[in-house]
Amino acid sequence: MSARLGLLLIPALVAAQEPDGARSQVDSLLAIPSVAAVIDDLDARFIGHFLMLVPDLSTEDQEVLADAVGSAFGASAVRDDVANAMADRASAELLSTLLEMRRTGAQAEMMRIAEEYEPTRSLSDFVAGVGAPERGRLQLMATLAQAQGASDFELILDEALRRVAHRLVNSFGGGLGPFEPMSDDVFDAAYRERTLSVALESLYRL
């Protein structure tokens, strides 16, 4: 599963390149806070899906599960898998373009502002106080989130983790039956909710 995450992160992976230069570019990309945040909590998210399917798992078995998942989905293991997949398969042009987008231009400036900003109130207080004057800016942030594919990626990633948890439970004789992916209606509702959440978080940081 973790090897597939490299394909999810960079869907346009193409011809291979020299590994040393590629790895340096990949390391720079994976050091971006928003990218690192995706990797950091995969193990916890996977365990959450697994326990929803097997809620009566004993404490001892939960500890065994946490150790095993930590080895496969821990931040270090996943980062290595993603980095290796990207370095082996991504084109130099693609990696350079992604780095350039992150380092220069309006998007890079927005990221710098968001990372350096120290909020004076909580996100919940900010959301409660969003009024009519902010609606236009909120729509701009929602449009940006859609253009970046942030909501799609989160939902696809979560669905992949849910699918693997389902497969693992069945491999232990869980008898869950075939995996049922999200319906279009459920996906659309989750997409709208996630897009709004990303937009609010962006507005909060800016």
BELZIDA-V565054 format. One record per residue. N is the residue number from 0. RES is the residue in one small letter. OMEGA is omega as a letter, one per 40 degrees, with the letter a starting at -180 (none if undefined). BURIAL is b if it has 9 or more other ideal C-beta (glycine too) atoms within 8 Angstrom, else e. Layout:
N:RES:OMEGA:BURIAL
N:RES:OMEGA:BURIAL
//
This chain:
0:m:a:b
1:s:i:b
2:a:i:e
3:r:a:e
4:l:i:b
5:g:i:b
6:l:i:b
7:l:a:b
8:l:a:b
9:i:a:b
10:p:a:e
11:a:a:e
12:l:i:b
13:v:a:e
14:a:a:e
15:a:i:e
16:q:i:b
17:e:a:e
18:p:a:e
19:d:i:e
20:g:i:b
21:a:a:b
22:r:i:b
23:s:i:e
24:q:i:b
25:v:i:b
26:d:i:b
27:s:i:b
28:l:a:b
29:l:i:b
30:a:i:e
31:i:a:b
32:p:a:e
33:s:i:e
34:v:a:b
35:a:a:b
36:a:i:e
37:v:a:b
38:i:a:b
39:d:a:e
40:d:a:e
41:l:a:b
42:d:i:b
43:a:i:e
44:r:i:b
45:f:i:b
46:i:i:b
47:g:i:e
48:h:a:b
49:f:a:b
50:l:i:b
51:m:i:e
52:l:i:b
53:v:a:e
54:p:a:e
55:d:i:e
56:l:a:e
57:s:i:e
58:t:i:e
59:e:i:e
60:d:i:e
61:q:i:b
62:e:i:e
63:v:i:e
64:l:a:b
65:a:i:b
66:d:a:e
67:a:a:e
68:v:i:b
69:g:i:b
70:s:a:e
71:a:a:b
72:f:i:b
73:g:a:b
74:a:a:b
75:s:a:e
76:a:a:b
77:v:a:b
78:r:i:b
79:d:i:e
80:d:a:b
81:v:a:b
82:a:a:b
83:n:i:b
84:a:a:b
85:m:a:b
86:a:a:b
87:d:a:b
88:r:a:b
89:a:i:b
90:s:i:b
91:a:a:b
92:e:a:e
93:l:a:b
94:l:i:b
95:s:i:b
96:t:a:e
97:l:i:b
98:l:i:b
99:e:i:e
100:m:a:b
101:r:a:b
102:r:a:e
103:t:i:e
104:g:a:e
105:a:a:e
106:q:i:e
107:a:i:b
108:e:i:e
109:m:i:b
110:m:i:b
111:r:i:e
112:i:a:b
113:a:a:b
114:e:a:e
115:e:a:e
116:y:i:e
117:e:a:e
118:p:i:b
119:t:i:e
120:r:a:e
121:s:i:e
122:l:a:b
123:s:i:e
124:d:i:e
125:f:a:b
126:v:a:b
127:a:a:e
128:g:i:e
129:v:a:b
130:g:a:e
131:a:a:e
132:p:a:e
133:e:a:b
134:r:i:b
135:g:i:e
136:r:i:e
137:l:i:b
138:q:i:b
139:l:i:e
140:m:i:b
141:a:i:b
142:t:i:e
143:l:i:b
144:a:i:b
145:q:a:b
146:a:a:e
147:q:a:e
148:g:a:e
149:a:a:b
150:s:i:b
151:d:a:e
152:f:a:b
153:e:a:b
154:l:i:b
155:i:i:b
156:l:a:b
157:d:i:b
158:e:i:b
159:a:i:b
160:l:i:b
161:r:i:b
162:r:a:b
163:v:i:b
164:a:i:b
165:h:a:b
166:r:a:b
167:l:i:b
168:v:i:b
169:n:i:b
170:s:i:e
171:f:i:e
172:g:a:e
173:g:i:b
174:g:a:e
175:l:a:e
176:g:a:e
177:p:i:e
178:f:i:e
179:e:i:e
180:p:i:e
181:m:i:e
182:s:i:e
183:d:a:e
184:d:i:e
185:v:i:e
186:f:a:b
187:d:i:e
188:a:i:e
189:a:i:b
190:y:i:b
191:r:a:e
192:e:a:e
193:r:i:b
194:t:i:b
195:l:i:b
196:s:i:e
197:v:a:b
198:a:i:b
199:l:i:b
200:e:i:b
201:s:i:b
202:l:i:b
203:y:a:b
204:r:a:b
205:l:none:b
//
